[in-house]
C-alpha cells in the first residue's frame, strides 16, 4: 500500500473520533496524552484544528490515505512547530484499523510526513516522544534514522501507574544521508 498525506478536514473528524475511542481509555492516553479528555469528542477535535489554521500555525494535521483506493487509513500531525528554529514534533500517529497495524503503515505514514517536513517545510529537526513499552514504534523510528536523546522516567501518568517515555530526534542531514544509502 502506498500512502499519501492530505490535510485533515472537518469531514475526517467522525472517523478519527471513532478510531480513537475504540481503543478505550488506555489506547486514548497513548494517542492523546493529556491534550484531550476521554472520550474524545468532535468538539475537542474542532478546537484542536483551530491551531492548525494559517501559514504560521502551531500544528499541521494530516489524514493518511491509500493512493489506490483513496481510503483514509491513518492520522498524523506535526505539533510544536518552531519556525524560528525550523523544528517540529510528530504527534498523534494512528493507524486506524487495528487489523492494518503491524504491516508497515506507520513507517510509511511517518516517511511521508518526514518528506513533507524536511522538503516542503524545510525543517532542520524533527522530534517524537514514544512510550518505552511500544517497542514496534521505537524500532520503526530507529529504522527511519531517529536517535534516542532521552529517557523520561515515569513521565506520563495513567490511572495509578506511570509510564516511561523516550525522546527521539532526527536531523535533516541524517534523514538525507539515510535516504542515499
Beta strands, then each sheet from edge to edge (+ up, - down):
strand 1: 3-7
strand 2: 60-66
strand 3: 72-82
strand 4: 87-95
strand 5: 125-131
strand 6: 147-158
strand 7: 161-171
sheet 1: 1+ 2- 3+ 4- 5- 7+ 6-
end
